Amino acid sequence: MYFVGLGLILVVMKYMAYGPVADWSWLLVLSPFAGAMAWWSFADRSGLTAKRAMQHEQQRRQERIDRNRANMGITGKRDRK
C-alpha cells in the first residue's frame, strides 16, 4: 500500500505542477505503481498473502472462542484440589 500511496501523491504533485515533481517524466512519476504490482505479484506467488489471511482467520476464531467462553463463565483453567 505504501507504493500506491506514494504513487498517488506523486501523480497529484505532477498534475498540479507542484515542486520538483513537475519537471519529472511521467514514467518516473508512475513507477511506484509498477513497484506495487511487482510486490503484489511476489506476495501472491510466495504465499505471503495466504499466510497472512490464515493468521487473521485463526486470530478471529480464537477471539470468538475466548469471547464465548467468557460469556459462559468458563475461564479455561480448572480448579484442582
C-alpha positions in Angstrom: 0.0 0.0 0.0 2.9 2.3 0.5 3.8 2.2 -3.2 0.2 3.1 -4.1 0.1 5.9 -1.6 3.4 7.3 -2.9 2.2 6.9 -6.5 -1.0 8.9 -5.8 0.9 11.7 -4.1 3.4 11.9 -7.0 0.6 11.9 -9.6 -1.2 14.7 -7.8 2.0 16.7 -7.4 2.8 16.2 -11.1 -0.8 17.1 -12.2 -0.8 20.3 -10.0 2.8 21.1 -11.2 4.0 21.3 -7.6 7.6 21.3 -6.6 10.4 19.4 -8.4 7.9 16.6 -9.4 6.5 18.9 -12.1 9.8 18.5 -14.0 9.9 14.7 -13.7 8.8 12.5 -16.6 5.5 10.6 -16.3 7.4 7.3 -16.4 9.2 8.2 -13.2 6.0 9.5 -11.6 4.1 6.3 -12.4 6.9 4.0 -11.3 5.6 3.4 -7.8 2.5 1.7 -9.3 4.8 -0.7 -11.1 6.5 -1.4 -7.8 3.2 -2.1 -6.2 2.3 -4.6 -8.9 5.7 -6.3 -8.5 5.2 -6.5 -4.8 1.7 -7.9 -5.0 2.9 -10.5 -7.6 5.7 -11.5 -5.3 3.5 -11.7 -2.2 0.9 -13.9 -4.1 3.5 -16.2 -5.5 5.4 -16.7 -2.3 2.3 -17.5 -0.3 2.7 -14.4 1.9 -0.8 -13.2 1.2 -2.4 -16.6 2.0 -0.3 -17.0 5.2 -1.5 -13.6 6.5 -5.1 -14.4 5.6 -4.8 -17.7 7.6 -3.3 -15.9 10.6 -6.1 -13.4 10.5 -8.7 -16.1 10.4 -7.1 -18.0 13.2 -6.9 -14.8 15.3 -10.6 -14.1 14.7 -11.5 -17.7 15.5 -9.6 -17.6 18.8 -11.1 -14.3 19.8 -14.6 -15.7 19.1 -13.8 -18.8 21.2 -12.5 -16.7 24.1 -15.5 -14.3 23.9 -17.9 -17.3 24.0 -16.1 -18.9 26.9 -16.2 -15.6 28.9 -19.9 -15.3 28.2 -20.5 -18.8 29.5 -18.3 -18.2 32.6 -15.6 -20.6 31.6 -12.1 -19.3 32.3 -10.3 -22.2 30.7 -8.4 -23.1 33.9 -9.8 -25.8 36.1 -9.6 -25.6 39.9 -7.8 -28.7 41.1 -7.6 -29.6 44.8 
